[in-house]
């Protein structure tokens, strides 16, 4: 149900989309009537209005039921029935967004919205404005339904999430890059940690590792497991962050800011190969040095001296969790870099030793399935045993927790490029002798 001038020819949804949306709307009309009554009783109004831009920048108004309970998006179907949206297309733009003059009709389901469900909407959707063939529309709709089932629903965007004893910064890729580039110029060193379900399982069983994570200056969520744990508590993560997605963006910032990187870890030759690939992909990038991770504990001092002598600003350590975080924590007073982070198998991806999961796999939150298929002998216990264990622990924790009353913050409907205010940022405190 929308309010605008009648759509021009060619600006309407396909007849099949309109017919399907009309049929589903009629079928769900008793549910819609009940949801409208709930909205009126609790919110004092039935609808919320959302001004958007349709095909070629034509203004449209999309309605949702007022309130944040289930079923608020049912009126979206009316926009498809009206012809202002189609089932699959680019995301509807807001009035202040620049609009291509030949932009196609927006969709109820879009590549951007799909990636927002699993927290990777910092990845650009290729040619989103181009019309999709029917086969691609069906495939996108199928991926969307999987992602919606696995990661759908929105909760509070609190500044900090608490999962299994670890405080996690609820932040975005852009905010994290800002923090790194600012902090890289400072001393003493700050530590950034990525945590996924396996890390949190290990932290439950290893008090030393738990303490290491708690002493990190910034901890960010990595993976669909952390998103599900947040959902159990009524929260949501802004974006799913990981070192593999962060690194190319960090390299761009490093070139612009004149920052240098040091790569430490992985098998002999892998860090050097990753460094070569990064320099090729990012001309002007300064790699201060590389060092493989097959070193004995008694060699740590010489490794630290080598890193310090390089003059690096940012240190990437690929020793695997928890070893990499504990190594950084143990040497945090000795290392003369601005920011250090553990990055797991990142060098293997960028050296070409192990291929990364395609975006369409990651859109559904199934990158772990891809990794399991690549190295089943090494990873079966982590994923097939560890994932269910983590979900059970997270669900039990959520049942025990009593969340303080907080105003619910919803992302803009149908357009998820904007978030709640940025979270606080922990800075390294100067240490006294």
The 8 nearest C-alpha neighbors of each residue, nearest first, counted from 0:
[[1, 77, 78, 81, 62, 74, 61, 2],
 [0, 2, 60, 61, 78, 3, 59, 62],
 [1, 3, 60, 59, 0, 4, 61, 5],
 [4, 2, 59, 5, 1, 58, 60, 6],
 [3, 5, 6, 2, 59, 58, 7, 57],
 [6, 4, 3, 7, 2, 8, 11, 83],
 [7, 5, 10, 11, 4, 8, 83, 82],
 [6, 8, 10, 9, 5, 11, 4, 57],
 [7, 9, 10, 6, 11, 5, 12, 82],
 [8, 10, 11, 7, 12, 6, 104, 54],
 [11, 9, 7, 8, 54, 6, 104, 12],
 [12, 10, 82, 9, 83, 6, 13, 8],
 [11, 13, 82, 85, 84, 16, 14, 17],
 [14, 12, 16, 15, 17, 11, 85, 82],
 [13, 15, 17, 16, 18, 12, 11, 82],
 [14, 16, 18, 13, 17, 19, 12, 20],
 [17, 15, 19, 13, 14, 18, 20, 85],
 [18, 16, 80, 14, 20, 15, 19, 79],
 [17, 19, 15, 21, 16, 20, 14, 22],
 [18, 20, 22, 16, 21, 17, 15, 23],
 [21, 19, 80, 23, 17, 22, 76, 18],
 [22, 20, 24, 18, 80, 19, 23, 17],
 [21, 23, 19, 25, 20, 24, 18, 26],
 [22, 24, 26, 20, 25, 21, 27, 19],
 [25, 23, 21, 27, 26, 22, 28, 20],
 [26, 24, 28, 22, 27, 23, 21, 29],
 [25, 27, 23, 24, 28, 22, 29, 21],
 [28, 26, 24, 30, 25, 29, 23, 31],
 [27, 29, 31, 25, 30, 26, 24, 32],
 [30, 28, 32, 31, 27, 33, 26, 25],
 [31, 29, 33, 27, 28, 32, 34, 70],
 [30, 32, 28, 34, 33, 29, 35, 27],
 [33, 31, 35, 29, 30, 34, 28, 36],
 [32, 34, 36, 30, 35, 31, 29, 37],
 [33, 35, 31, 37, 36, 32, 30, 38],
 [36, 34, 38, 32, 37, 33, 45, 31],
 [37, 35, 39, 33, 34, 38, 40, 32],
 [38, 36, 34, 40, 35, 39, 41, 33],
 [39, 37, 35, 45, 65, 42, 41, 36],
 [38, 40, 44, 43, 45, 36, 37, 42],
 [39, 41, 37, 38, 43, 42, 36, 44],
 [42, 40, 38, 39, 43, 37, 66, 44],
 [43, 41, 38, 44, 39, 40, 66, 65],
 [42, 44, 39, 40, 41, 38, 45, 65],
 [45, 43, 39, 42, 46, 38, 65, 40],
 [44, 46, 39, 38, 35, 65, 64, 43],
 [47, 45, 64, 65, 63, 44, 62, 48],
 [46, 48, 65, 63, 62, 64, 49, 45],
 [49, 47, 62, 61, 46, 60, 50, 63],
 [50, 48, 61, 60, 62, 51, 47, 412],
 [51, 49, 60, 59, 61, 48, 93, 94],
 [50, 52, 93, 59, 92, 94, 60, 91],
 [53, 51, 58, 56, 92, 57, 59, 93],
 [52, 54, 57, 56, 104, 58, 59, 105],
 [53, 55, 104, 103, 56, 102, 57, 10],
 [56, 54, 102, 100, 101, 57, 53, 99],
 [57, 55, 52, 53, 54, 98, 58, 100],
 [56, 58, 53, 52, 55, 54, 59, 6],
 [59, 57, 52, 53, 51, 56, 3, 60],
 [58, 60, 51, 3, 52, 53, 50, 2],
 [61, 59, 50, 1, 2, 49, 51, 48],
 [60, 62, 49, 1, 48, 50, 78, 59],
 [63, 61, 48, 47, 74, 49, 46, 60],
 [64, 62, 72, 74, 47, 71, 46, 65],
 [63, 65, 71, 46, 45, 47, 38, 35],
 [66, 64, 46, 47, 38, 45, 63, 42],
 [67, 65, 68, 38, 42, 64, 71, 41],
 [66, 68, 71, 69, 65, 409, 407, 64],
 [69, 67, 66, 71, 70, 65, 34, 38],
 [70, 68, 71, 67, 72, 34, 152, 66],
 [69, 71, 72, 73, 68, 34, 64, 31],
 [70, 72, 64, 63, 69, 73, 68, 65],
 [73, 71, 63, 70, 74, 75, 64, 69],
 [72, 74, 75, 70, 71, 76, 63, 31],
 [75, 73, 76, 77, 63, 72, 62, 0],
 [76, 74, 78, 77, 73, 72, 63, 62],
 [75, 77, 79, 74, 78, 20, 73, 80],
 [76, 78, 0, 80, 74, 75, 79, 81],
 [77, 79, 81, 75, 0, 76, 83, 80],
 [78, 80, 84, 82, 76, 85, 77, 81],
 [79, 81, 17, 77, 20, 21, 82, 78],
 [82, 80, 78, 79, 83, 77, 0, 17],
 [81, 83, 12, 11, 79, 80, 84, 78],
 [84, 82, 78, 81, 79, 11, 12, 53],
 [85, 83, 79, 106, 105, 82, 78, 12],
 [84, 86, 106, 12, 79, 87, 16, 107],
 [85, 87, 107, 106, 108, 16, 84, 88],
 [88, 86, 106, 108, 85, 109, 107, 136],
 [87, 106, 89, 105, 109, 108, 85, 104],
 [90, 88, 105, 109, 127, 106, 128, 91],
 [89, 91, 109, 105, 106, 92, 414, 111],
 [92, 90, 105, 52, 51, 53, 89, 413],
 [93, 91, 52, 51, 96, 90, 94, 414],
 [92, 94, 51, 96, 95, 52, 50, 91],
 [95, 93, 96, 51, 52, 92, 50, 58],
 [94, 96, 93, 97, 92, 98, 51, 52],
 [97, 95, 93, 94, 92, 98, 52, 51],
 [98, 96, 95, 99, 94, 92, 93, 56],
 [97, 99, 56, 96, 100, 102, 55, 92],
 [100, 98, 102, 101, 55, 97, 56, 128],
 [101, 99, 55, 102, 98, 56, 54, 103],
 [100, 102, 55, 99, 103, 54, 98, 56],
 [103, 101, 55, 99, 54, 100, 128, 104],
 [102, 104, 54, 128, 105, 101, 55, 130],
 [103, 105, 54, 53, 10, 84, 88, 106],
 [106, 104, 89, 88, 91, 90, 84, 53],
 [107, 105, 88, 87, 85, 84, 108, 86],
 [106, 108, 86, 87, 85, 84, 109, 88],
 [107, 109, 87, 106, 86, 88, 112, 140],
 [108, 110, 89, 112, 88, 90, 111, 106],
 [109, 111, 113, 112, 124, 114, 89, 127],
 [112, 110, 114, 113, 109, 120, 115, 124],
 [111, 113, 115, 109, 114, 110, 116, 108],
 [112, 114, 110, 111, 116, 115, 143, 109],
 [115, 113, 120, 119, 111, 116, 362, 112],
 [114, 116, 118, 120, 112, 113, 117, 119],
 [117, 115, 114, 113, 118, 150, 151, 146],
 [116, 118, 115, 114, 119, 364, 150, 362],
 [119, 117, 238, 239, 115, 116, 120, 114],
 [120, 118, 114, 121, 117, 122, 239, 115],
 [119, 121, 114, 115, 122, 118, 111, 123],
 [120, 122, 119, 123, 172, 118, 238, 114],
 [121, 123, 120, 119, 124, 114, 244, 111],
 [124, 122, 125, 121, 120, 111, 127, 110],
 [123, 125, 127, 110, 111, 126, 122, 120],
 [124, 126, 127, 123, 128, 110, 129, 122],
 [127, 125, 128, 129, 124, 130, 123, 89],
 [126, 128, 125, 89, 129, 124, 110, 88],
 [127, 129, 126, 89, 102, 103, 130, 88],
 [128, 130, 126, 127, 131, 103, 102, 89],
 [131, 129, 128, 132, 103, 88, 127, 104],
 [132, 130, 135, 136, 129, 133, 88, 134],
 [131, 133, 135, 134, 136, 130, 137, 129],
 [132, 134, 136, 135, 137, 131, 138, 130],
 [133, 135, 137, 136, 132, 138, 131, 139],
 [136, 134, 138, 132, 137, 133, 131, 139],
 [137, 135, 133, 139, 134, 138, 131, 87],
 [136, 138, 140, 134, 135, 139, 141, 133],
 [139, 137, 135, 141, 140, 136, 142, 134],
 [138, 140, 142, 136, 141, 137, 143, 135],
 [139, 141, 143, 137, 138, 142, 136, 144],
 [140, 142, 138, 144, 143, 139, 137, 145],
 [143, 141, 139, 145, 144, 140, 363, 146],
 [142, 144, 140, 146, 141, 145, 113, 147],
 [143, 145, 147, 141, 142, 146, 148, 140],
 [144, 146, 142, 148, 143, 147, 149, 363],
 [147, 145, 363, 149, 143, 148, 144, 150],
 [148, 146, 151, 144, 150, 145, 149, 143],
 [149, 147, 145, 146, 151, 150, 144, 143],
 [148, 150, 146, 147, 151, 145, 364, 363],
 [151, 149, 147, 146, 116, 148, 117, 152],
 [152, 150, 147, 148, 116, 149, 146, 153],
 [151, 153, 150, 154, 147, 230, 116, 235],
 [154, 152, 235, 151, 155, 409, 234, 230],
 [153, 155, 234, 235, 233, 156, 230, 152],
 [156, 154, 234, 407, 157, 408, 235, 233],
 [155, 157, 235, 234, 408, 154, 236, 158],
 [156, 158, 159, 155, 169, 160, 234, 235],
 [159, 157, 422, 169, 168, 156, 423, 160],
 [160, 158, 168, 169, 167, 157, 166, 161],
 [159, 161, 167, 166, 162, 168, 169, 157],
 [162, 160, 166, 165, 167, 164, 159, 163],
 [161, 163, 165, 164, 160, 166, 393, 228],
 [164, 162, 165, 161, 199, 203, 393, 396],
 [163, 165, 162, 161, 166, 209, 203, 202],
 [164, 166, 162, 161, 163, 167, 213, 212],
 [167, 165, 161, 160, 159, 162, 164, 168],
 [168, 166, 160, 218, 159, 219, 161, 165],
 [167, 169, 159, 219, 218, 170, 158, 160],
 [170, 168, 158, 159, 236, 167, 237, 160],
 [169, 171, 168, 237, 422, 174, 421, 238],
 [172, 170, 174, 238, 173, 237, 175, 169],
 [171, 173, 175, 174, 176, 240, 238, 170],
 [174, 172, 176, 171, 175, 177, 170, 121],
 [175, 173, 177, 171, 176, 172, 178, 170],
 [176, 174, 178, 172, 177, 173, 171, 179],
 [175, 177, 179, 173, 178, 174, 180, 172],
 [178, 176, 174, 180, 175, 179, 181, 173],
 [177, 179, 175, 181, 176, 180, 182, 174],
 [180, 178, 176, 182, 181, 177, 183, 175],
 [179, 181, 183, 177, 182, 178, 176, 252],
 [182, 180, 178, 179, 183, 184, 177, 185],
 [181, 183, 179, 185, 184, 180, 178, 337],
 [184, 182, 337, 338, 180, 185, 312, 181],
 [185, 183, 182, 337, 181, 312, 186, 180],
 [186, 184, 182, 337, 183, 187, 188, 181],
 [187, 185, 188, 337, 336, 184, 335, 189],
 [186, 188, 185, 429, 337, 189, 427, 335],
 [187, 189, 337, 186, 338, 336, 331, 190],
 [190, 188, 338, 427, 216, 337, 339, 187],
 [191, 189, 339, 215, 216, 340, 338, 192],
 [190, 192, 340, 217, 218, 216, 215, 339],
 [193, 191, 218, 340, 341, 217, 219, 194],
 [192, 194, 219, 218, 221, 220, 241, 195],
 [195, 193, 221, 198, 220, 219, 192, 199],
 [194, 196, 221, 198, 197, 222, 225, 199],
 [195, 197, 199, 224, 198, 200, 225, 389],
 [196, 198, 200, 199, 195, 201, 385, 381],
 [199, 197, 201, 195, 200, 194, 196, 202],
 [198, 200, 202, 196, 201, 197, 203, 195],
 [201, 199, 197, 203, 202, 198, 389, 196],
 [200, 202, 198, 204, 199, 203, 205, 197],
 [201, 203, 209, 199, 205, 204, 200, 208],
 [204, 202, 200, 201, 205, 199, 163, 206],
 [203, 205, 201, 202, 206, 200, 209, 208],
 [204, 206, 202, 208, 207, 203, 201, 209],
 [207, 205, 209, 208, 210, 202, 204, 203],
 [208, 206, 210, 209, 205, 211, 202, 325],
 [207, 209, 211, 210, 205, 206, 202, 212],
 [210, 208, 202, 206, 212, 211, 207, 213],
 [211, 209, 213, 207, 208, 212, 206, 214],
 [210, 212, 208, 214, 209, 213, 325, 207],
 [213, 211, 215, 209, 214, 210, 208, 165],
 [212, 214, 210, 211, 215, 209, 165, 166],
 [215, 213, 211, 212, 210, 216, 328, 190],
 [216, 214, 212, 190, 217, 213, 191, 211],
 [217, 215, 190, 425, 189, 191, 426, 427],
 [216, 218, 191, 215, 192, 425, 190, 219],
 [219, 217, 192, 167, 168, 193, 191, 215],
 [218, 220, 193, 168, 167, 194, 192, 221],
 [221, 219, 194, 240, 239, 193, 225, 195],
 [222, 220, 195, 240, 241, 239, 194, 193],
 [223, 221, 224, 195, 225, 239, 220, 226],
 [222, 224, 226, 225, 364, 227, 117, 221],
 [225, 223, 227, 226, 196, 222, 228, 195],
 [224, 226, 228, 227, 223, 222, 196, 195],
 [227, 225, 223, 229, 224, 228, 236, 230],
 [226, 228, 230, 224, 229, 225, 223, 231],
 [229, 227, 225, 231, 393, 230, 226, 224],
 [230, 228, 234, 226, 232, 227, 231, 235],
 [229, 231, 233, 227, 234, 232, 228, 235],
 [230, 232, 228, 229, 233, 397, 394, 227],
 [233, 231, 397, 230, 229, 234, 228, 400],
 [232, 234, 230, 154, 231, 229, 155, 235],
 [235, 233, 154, 155, 229, 230, 232, 156],
 [234, 236, 154, 229, 230, 156, 155, 153],
 [237, 235, 238, 169, 226, 156, 234, 229],
 [236, 238, 170, 171, 169, 235, 118, 156],
 [239, 237, 118, 171, 236, 240, 119, 170],
 [238, 240, 118, 221, 119, 220, 222, 241],
 [241, 239, 221, 220, 238, 172, 219, 242],
 [242, 240, 221, 243, 244, 245, 193, 239],
 [241, 243, 245, 244, 342, 246, 345, 240],
 [242, 244, 245, 241, 246, 345, 348, 247],
 [245, 243, 242, 241, 246, 247, 240, 248],
 [244, 246, 242, 248, 243, 247, 249, 241],
 [245, 247, 249, 248, 243, 244, 242, 250],
 [248, 246, 250, 249, 245, 251, 244, 243],
 [247, 249, 251, 250, 246, 245, 252, 244],
 [248, 250, 246, 252, 247, 251, 245, 253],
 [249, 251, 253, 247, 248, 252, 246, 254],
 [252, 250, 248, 254, 249, 253, 255, 247],
 [251, 253, 249, 255, 250, 254, 256, 248],
 [252, 254, 258, 250, 256, 255, 251, 257],
 [255, 253, 284, 257, 251, 252, 256, 283],
 [254, 256, 252, 253, 257, 251, 258, 250],
 [257, 255, 253, 258, 254, 252, 180, 251],
 [256, 258, 254, 253, 255, 259, 285, 284],
 [259, 257, 253, 256, 312, 254, 260, 285],
 [258, 260, 285, 311, 312, 286, 287, 313],
 [261, 259, 313, 286, 311, 287, 314, 312],
 [260, 262, 314, 288, 287, 289, 311, 286],
 [261, 263, 289, 315, 270, 314, 316, 290],
 [264, 262, 290, 316, 289, 291, 315, 317],
 [292, 263, 265, 317, 291, 318, 316, 290],
 [266, 264, 292, 291, 317, 269, 318, 270],
 [265, 267, 269, 291, 292, 268, 293, 264],
 [268, 266, 291, 269, 265, 293, 292, 270],
 [267, 269, 271, 270, 272, 266, 291, 265],
 [268, 270, 272, 271, 266, 267, 350, 273],
 [271, 269, 273, 272, 268, 346, 289, 262],
 [270, 272, 274, 268, 273, 269, 289, 275],
 [273, 271, 350, 269, 275, 274, 270, 268],
 [272, 274, 350, 349, 270, 276, 271, 275],
 [275, 273, 271, 277, 272, 276, 270, 278],
 [276, 274, 272, 278, 273, 277, 279, 271],
 [277, 275, 273, 279, 274, 278, 280, 272],
 [276, 278, 280, 274, 279, 275, 281, 273],
 [279, 277, 281, 275, 280, 276, 284, 282],
 [280, 278, 276, 277, 281, 282, 275, 274],
 [279, 281, 277, 278, 276, 282, 247, 275],
 [282, 280, 278, 279, 284, 277, 283, 250],
 [283, 281, 284, 278, 279, 280, 254, 277],
 [282, 284, 254, 281, 285, 278, 257, 255],
 [285, 283, 254, 282, 278, 281, 286, 250],
 [284, 286, 259, 287, 283, 260, 258, 254],
 [287, 285, 260, 288, 259, 261, 284, 274],
 [286, 288, 261, 311, 309, 260, 259, 285],
 [289, 287, 261, 286, 262, 309, 290, 260],
 [288, 290, 262, 263, 261, 271, 270, 291],
 [289, 291, 263, 264, 262, 292, 270, 288],
 [292, 290, 264, 267, 265, 263, 266, 293],
 [264, 291, 293, 265, 294, 266, 263, 318],
 [294, 292, 291, 266, 295, 267, 265, 264],
 [295, 293, 292, 298, 296, 299, 291, 297],
 [294, 296, 298, 297, 293, 299, 292, 302],
 [297, 295, 298, 299, 294, 300, 326, 293],
 [296, 298, 295, 299, 300, 294, 301, 302],
 [297, 299, 296, 295, 301, 300, 294, 302],
 [300, 298, 302, 296, 301, 297, 303, 295],
 [299, 301, 303, 302, 298, 304, 297, 296],
 [300, 302, 304, 303, 298, 299, 305, 297],
 [303, 301, 299, 305, 304, 300, 306, 298],
 [304, 302, 306, 300, 305, 301, 299, 307],
 [303, 305, 301, 307, 302, 306, 308, 300],
 [304, 306, 302, 308, 303, 307, 301, 309],
 [307, 305, 303, 309, 304, 308, 302, 311],
 [308, 306, 304, 335, 309, 305, 310, 303],
 [307, 309, 305, 310, 306, 304, 311, 303],
 [310, 308, 306, 307, 311, 287, 305, 288],
 [311, 309, 308, 307, 312, 287, 306, 336],
 [312, 310, 259, 309, 287, 260, 313, 261],
 [311, 313, 336, 337, 259, 183, 258, 260],
 [314, 312, 260, 338, 339, 311, 337, 336],
 [313, 315, 339, 261, 260, 262, 338, 316],
 [316, 314, 262, 340, 339, 341, 263, 261],
 [317, 315, 341, 263, 264, 342, 318, 323],
 [318, 316, 264, 343, 342, 265, 319, 341],
 [319, 317, 323, 264, 322, 343, 316, 265],
 [320, 318, 343, 323, 317, 322, 321, 344],
 [321, 319, 322, 323, 324, 343, 198, 318],
 [320, 322, 324, 323, 325, 319, 208, 198],
 [321, 323, 320, 325, 324, 319, 326, 318],
 [324, 322, 318, 326, 341, 325, 319, 320],
 [325, 323, 327, 326, 321, 322, 341, 328],
 [324, 326, 328, 322, 327, 323, 329, 321],
 [327, 325, 323, 329, 324, 328, 322, 330],
 [328, 326, 324, 330, 325, 329, 331, 323],
 [327, 329, 325, 331, 326, 330, 324, 211],
 [328, 330, 326, 327, 331, 325, 332, 324],
 [331, 329, 333, 327, 328, 332, 334, 326],
 [330, 332, 328, 333, 334, 327, 329, 188],
 [333, 331, 330, 334, 187, 188, 329, 335],
 [334, 332, 330, 331, 335, 303, 304, 329],
 [333, 335, 331, 336, 332, 330, 303, 307],
 [334, 336, 307, 333, 188, 337, 187, 186],
 [337, 335, 312, 188, 338, 334, 311, 313],
 [336, 338, 183, 188, 312, 185, 186, 184],
 [339, 337, 189, 313, 183, 188, 190, 336],
 [340, 338, 314, 190, 313, 315, 191, 189],
 [341, 339, 191, 315, 190, 192, 316, 342],
 [340, 342, 316, 323, 317, 324, 315, 343],
 [341, 343, 317, 242, 345, 316, 340, 344],
 [344, 342, 319, 317, 345, 318, 341, 320],
 [345, 343, 347, 346, 317, 342, 348, 319],
 [344, 346, 348, 347, 343, 243, 342, 349],
 [347, 345, 349, 348, 273, 344, 270, 350],
 [348, 346, 352, 350, 345, 344, 353, 349],
 [349, 347, 353, 345, 351, 346, 350, 354],
 [350, 348, 273, 346, 351, 347, 345, 276],
 [349, 351, 273, 272, 347, 352, 348, 346],
 [350, 352, 349, 348, 353, 347, 354, 273],
 [351, 353, 347, 350, 348, 354, 349, 269],
 [352, 354, 348, 351, 347, 355, 350, 349],
 [355, 353, 348, 351, 356, 352, 347, 349],
 [356, 354, 348, 357, 353, 370, 369, 366],
 [355, 357, 366, 369, 360, 358, 354, 361],
 [358, 356, 360, 359, 355, 361, 366, 362],
 [357, 359, 361, 360, 362, 356, 122, 355],
 [358, 360, 362, 361, 357, 363, 142, 356],
 [361, 359, 358, 362, 357, 365, 363, 366],
 [360, 362, 364, 358, 366, 363, 359, 365],
 [363, 361, 359, 360, 114, 364, 358, 117],
 [362, 364, 146, 361, 365, 360, 142, 145],
 [365, 363, 361, 362, 223, 366, 117, 360],
 [364, 366, 368, 367, 363, 360, 361, 369],
 [367, 365, 369, 361, 368, 364, 356, 360],
 [366, 368, 370, 365, 369, 371, 382, 364],
 [369, 367, 371, 365, 366, 370, 372, 382],
 [368, 370, 366, 372, 367, 371, 356, 373],
 [369, 371, 367, 373, 372, 368, 374, 366],
 [372, 370, 375, 368, 374, 373, 369, 378],
 [371, 373, 369, 370, 375, 374, 368, 367],
 [374, 372, 370, 371, 375, 369, 353, 368],
 [373, 375, 371, 376, 377, 372, 378, 370],
 [376, 374, 371, 379, 378, 377, 372, 373],
 [377, 375, 374, 378, 379, 371, 380, 373],
 [378, 376, 375, 374, 379, 380, 381, 371],
 [377, 379, 375, 381, 380, 371, 376, 374],
 [380, 378, 375, 382, 383, 381, 376, 377],
 [379, 381, 384, 383, 382, 378, 385, 377],
 [382, 380, 385, 378, 379, 384, 383, 197],
 [381, 383, 386, 385, 379, 380, 384, 378],
 [384, 382, 380, 379, 385, 386, 381, 387],
 [385, 383, 380, 382, 386, 381, 387, 388],
 [384, 386, 381, 388, 382, 387, 383, 389],
 [385, 387, 382, 389, 388, 384, 383, 390],
 [388, 386, 390, 389, 385, 384, 391, 383],
 [389, 387, 385, 391, 386, 390, 392, 384],
 [388, 390, 392, 386, 391, 387, 393, 385],
 [389, 391, 393, 387, 392, 388, 394, 386],
 [390, 392, 388, 394, 389, 393, 395, 387],
 [393, 391, 389, 395, 390, 394, 396, 388],
 [392, 394, 390, 396, 228, 395, 391, 389],
 [393, 395, 397, 391, 396, 392, 390, 231],
 [396, 394, 392, 398, 397, 393, 391, 399],
 [395, 397, 393, 399, 394, 398, 392, 400],
 [398, 396, 394, 232, 400, 399, 395, 231],
 [399, 397, 395, 396, 400, 394, 232, 401],
 [400, 398, 396, 397, 395, 401, 394, 402],
 [401, 399, 397, 398, 402, 396, 232, 395],
 [400, 402, 403, 399, 398, 397, 232, 404],
 [403, 401, 400, 404, 232, 405, 233, 397],
 [402, 404, 405, 401, 400, 406, 233, 232],
 [405, 403, 402, 406, 407, 401, 155, 233],
 [406, 404, 407, 403, 155, 402, 157, 408],
 [405, 407, 408, 404, 155, 409, 156, 157],
 [406, 408, 155, 405, 409, 154, 156, 67],
 [409, 407, 155, 406, 156, 410, 419, 154],
 [408, 410, 407, 411, 153, 155, 154, 412],
 [409, 411, 415, 412, 418, 408, 417, 419],
 [412, 410, 414, 415, 409, 413, 417, 416],
 [411, 413, 414, 410, 415, 49, 409, 63],
 [412, 414, 411, 91, 415, 90, 112, 107],
 [415, 413, 412, 411, 416, 90, 91, 112],
 [416, 414, 417, 411, 410, 115, 413, 112],
 [415, 417, 414, 418, 120, 411, 410, 115],
 [418, 416, 415, 410, 419, 411, 414, 420],
 [417, 419, 410, 420, 416, 237, 415, 421],
 [418, 420, 421, 156, 417, 408, 410, 409],
 [421, 419, 422, 418, 158, 156, 423, 417],
 [420, 422, 419, 423, 170, 174, 158, 418],
 [423, 421, 158, 170, 424, 420, 169, 168],
 [422, 424, 425, 421, 158, 168, 159, 170],
 [425, 423, 426, 422, 217, 178, 168, 216],
 [424, 426, 216, 217, 423, 427, 428, 215],
 [427, 425, 428, 216, 424, 189, 182, 217],
 [426, 428, 189, 216, 429, 425, 187, 188],
 [427, 429, 426, 430, 187, 425, 189, 216],
 [430, 428, 427, 187, 431, 186, 426, 188],
 [431, 429, 428, 432, 187, 332, 427, 186],
 [432, 430, 429, 428, 332, 187, 427, 186],
 [431, 430, 429, 332, 428, 187, 333, 331]]
